[in-house]
C-alpha cells in the first residue's frame, strides 16, 4: 500500500474531481429547482463545490425511481448469492478508490487523512463485504406445526427505505444502513448531511459501476428540514433509518405517525460514562486510552467517553495522564499524515462546542486545558483538546452532548456512586469500566443502562456485534446480523396439506 506524504495529499486534493449532483434513477441530476448550496471545507474555509440542493420534488423523483426498481424486481428478485457478488464487487471498488474517498471525507468534514484512509474507507469496504458475504447464509423458517399443515416464516424486503446519516462518519454511517438494506433486497434513498455530501455522491456512482441496478441506490442532497422531513413524511417510503441527534430522531417519530407509520431505526445521541476504579492496576493505561478515545475524530462521536467518572483517590494521577495525552492532539493540518486531530466540521458547530467551556466555568468546573480556538490564521475551524476537572454530574457539560474534543472528569467515592452517576443521564449508548475484578465487571455491565459496555478497553468492537443504545439514545441496532431484521418484513404462509379445509 502506497504511503503518501503531506505534499502528496495536498497535490491530490488540488487535482481531485468532485461530483456535486444527485444520483436518482441511475442518473446524475441537478435539483429540480436548480438550486445549490456551498460545500465548505472546515480545513481552510474554501468552497469545495456547489452541491445540488434537493427538495420535495427531488424526493418524489427518488421515491418513484426506487419504487419502480423494487416492484420490477431488478434487485429484490435476484437470488441472494447474486446480490452478494455485486456487493462484494462494490466493496472492491471502494478499496480501489481509497485515496479519492478518503480525501473527500477529510476535505468535507475535517478529520485527519490518516484516519480517513486507515479507518473510514477500510471499515466501509469491510461493511459491504460482510453483509454481502452474509446474505446467502440467512435461512427462513418452518414452524413446528401439526402434520396437517406446513407454515413457512419468510423474510421479505421492506421495499423503499431512506437512510439519513450524519457528518461525523459520513461514509461509514451510510454503509451501516445501506449495506444491510441492499443485501436484503430493498431500494435505498440516501440523504447525507449537508455538511458532508460529497462521499455519498461518489459512493452512488461506484455502486452503479459495481452493477447495482439503476434506481436501487439513490442519493438526494440538501437540508434536513427540506429533504429529511420530506423523506420522513413520504407515503411511498416504507422505512427510515437515521443516525443523528435525539431531537431530530423525535421529529422522525412524528413524521412516521403523520404519514404511513413507516418503520423507524434511530441511532441517536450519547453521553457515555467511563468509570476508572482505583482497583485497576494500570491507571495510566486506563486514563491514556480514555483520552485517546475522547479526542479521536475531534470528539465528534456519539460514543465519545466524555464523562470520565474516577475514584477520587486516583483523580490526580488520571488527570496528569489526560493532560499528557491531550498534547498529542493539538490541531494541525488534516492532510498531514502525522496529524492526530483535525478541524471541527464547520464554524457554526465550533462556536457551539466552545460555548460549553463558558458553561463549565459558570457552573464551577475547572478548565485545566484548552477551551479555545486554534489555527485561526488558516480560516478553518479548529478547537484545542479540552479537559474539565472537578465537575459534578448535574452540570451542562455532564448532561448535554457536546460533540467536540471536550472531556469531563467527575470524581466519586465508591463503585455504587459511580454506577449511580453513570445512569444519571437521558442517554444510554456506550459505557466503560476499568477494573481488575471479574465480579465488579459483571456488576457494572449489568447495572449500567447502555447498549454497549466496554470492560478494560474502549471502542473495541467489529461488524459481528450490534451497535445502538437504550433510553434516548435510540431504537434498533446497526451492525451484526441483528441489523438485517430492520430491513425485512416477516411473512407467515400457512399451507393446509390435510386435504380438508
Buried (B, 14 or more C-beta within 10 A) or exposed (E): EEEBEBEBBEEBBEEBEBBBBBBBBBBBBBBBBEBBBEBBBBBBBEEBBEBBBBBBEBBBBBBBBBBBBBEEEBBBEBEBEEBBBBBBBBBBBBBEBBBBBBBBBBBBBBBBBBBBBBBBBBBBBBBBBBBBBBBBEEEEEEEEEEEEEEBEEEBBBBBBBBBBBBBBBBBBBBBBBBBBBBBBBBBBBBBBBBBBBBBBBBBBBBBBEBBBBBBBBBBBBBBBEBBBBBBBBBEBBBBBBBBBBBEBBEBBBEBBEEBBEBBBBBBBBBBBBBBBBBEBEEBEEBBBBBBBBBBBBBBBBBBBBBBBBBBEEBBEBBBEBBBEBBEEBBBBBBBBBEBBBBBBBBBEBBEBBBEBBEBBBEBEBBBBBBBEBBBEEBBBBBBBBBBBBBBBBEBBBBBBBBBBBBBBBBBBEEBEBBBBBBBBBEBBBBBBBBBEEEEBBEBBBEBBBBBBBBBBEBBEBEBEEBBBBBBBBBBBBBBBBBBBBBBBBEEEEEEEEEEEE
